Amino acid sequence: RRDKGMSVEQVSGQQGGSTLGEYSGALRRRWWVVALGAVAGLGLAAAYLLVAPQTYVSTASVLVNPIGGELDNAVEGARTNSLVNLDTEAQLVTSQAVSARAKVILQTPEIVGQLVQNVSVEVPPNTNVLRVSFTGSTAEEAREGAAAYAAAYLANRLESSDELLEQQERALRQQIA
């Protein structure tokens, strides 16, 4: 409908939404609000960076080969076709036994349940490698934690392999006797 004295542009301007020019005009008039918001955001971000605790992550890589078996690392799917189940081995890294050994190596008063929360393990595809990561409040703490968990895992694996070899030796001695 057309009112007396109003042009088509005035009628359509009342019915439609705002144009880009109107928004840019509003921003030009209120530039100080945008600038104040940007400065406040940067100030809050800087304050957070000063107050927030810093964390460091260190990673130790461990090559896992079968115990007493052949080294068959044929690739099948996204994992190597090996005698070692690396997903199980990754779970062993964060087990109670390995964590207790790592606690002794680190000589920390922290309880095992809290210590294991700083550890993560990943298995890169097509490898026999475990990547043991440790998060600490200092770079040295992170490095020592990753090394301690890797060493504790290897000590635990050595103990398991020794037990397996002793069982095999007893079985062979019984067959010989």
N, C-alpha and C positions, 0 to 999 in steps of 0.2 A: 504494500500500500504506500502511496506517496502523499506526504503531508504538504500543505501549502508552504512555499518558501524554502523547502529543503531540496537539495540536489540528490541525485542517485548515490553519489559517494558518501554523503552524510547519512543516508538511510542505511546503506550497507555497512558503514563503519559502526553503527549502533548494534547491528545484529551479529556481526562476526567477532572473531577473537582479536587480540592485540597483534600488531605487526612487529617485525624485527626492529624497525626503526624506533618504535615506541619503547621497546625493551632497552635498546642501546641508549636512548635518551634518559631513561630512568637510571641506568647505570652511571651515566655521565654526571647526573645530578647527585647521586649518592655514592660516588667513588670512595669517599672516606670510610663508608661502612665496609666495603669490600677490602680496602687496605687494612683497616683495623682487624677484620676477621683473619686475614692472612698473617698479620704480625702476631696476633694472639695464638694462632695455630702453630706457627714456628716457635714461639716462646714456650708453649706447652710441650712441643716435641723435644726441644733442647733440654727442658727441665727433666723430662722423662729419661732422656739419655744419660743425664748426670746422676739420677737417682736409681735407675734400674740396675740390678746386679748383672755383671758381665759373666757370660759363660763361654767356655772354650771346649772344643770337641777335638779329640785326637783318635786316630784309627790305627790299629795294628792288623796286618794281614797275616793269616795263617794258612799254609798249604796243608791240606788234609789228604793223605794217601791211605789206601787200605792197609790193615794190619796183617802182615804175613801173606798177603795176596799179590796178584799180578797188578801191574799198573795199567788198567784198561780205562782209558778216558774218552771213549767214543761218544760223540755228541748225539743225543736222541731227544728231539723236542727242544725245550729250553734248558735242559739239564744234561750234565754228562752222564753217560751210562757207566757208572762206577760201582764198586763193591761197597762204597761208603754212601750212606744217606745223609747228605749235607744238611737237610732240614732238621733231622734229628740231632746232628752234631751242633747245629746252631742253638737248639734248645738246651743242649748240655752246657754250653758256655755260660748260660745264666742259671744253671742249676745250683742247688744248695751246696753240693760238694765243691764245685769250682769256685763259687763265691766265697766259701769259707777259706779256701786256699789263697784266693786273691786278698782277702782281708789280712791274712797272716803276712803275705808278701808286702802289702802296703803299710803294715803296722799301724792300722787306724783303729780308733775306738768306736767308729761307726758300726752299727749293727748290720748284719748281712742283708736284711730286708731293705734297708735304706741304701746300701751300697749298690745292690743290683738294679735299683731304679735309675742309676746313672749309665747303665750299659745297654747297648743295642747291637744286634748282630744282623748282618745281611750277607746273602750269598749271591754274588754276581752270576748272571747266567753263563752257562757253558764253561764253568771253572770248577776246580776243586779247592776253592779259596773261601775262607770265612773272613769277613771284615768286621772286626770287633772294635766298636766305637765306645768311648767313655767321655762323659761330660763332667767337667770340673769348673771350679770357680777361678782357677788360675791355669795357665798353659802347662805349667809343670805338673799340676795335679791331674790334668787330663791325660798328659803323656804317660805319667807313671801308672795311672789307672788302666789305660789301654794295654800297656806292656804287662802289668800284673795279671790282668784277666787272660791275656794270651798265654803267658807262662803257666798260669794255674790250669788252663784248659789242656795245655800240652803235658803237664805233669799228671793230670788226671787220666789223660789218654795213654800215657806211658804206663801208668799203674794198671790200667785195664788190659793193655796189650801184654804186659808181663804175666798177669793172671791167665790170660788166654793161652799164652805159650807154655806156661807151667801145666795147664790142664792137658794140652796136646802132648807134652813130654811125658806126663804120667800115663796117658792112654797108650803111647808108643812103648813105654817100659812094660806095661801090663801085657801088651801083645807079644813083646820079646820074651817075657818070662813064661 
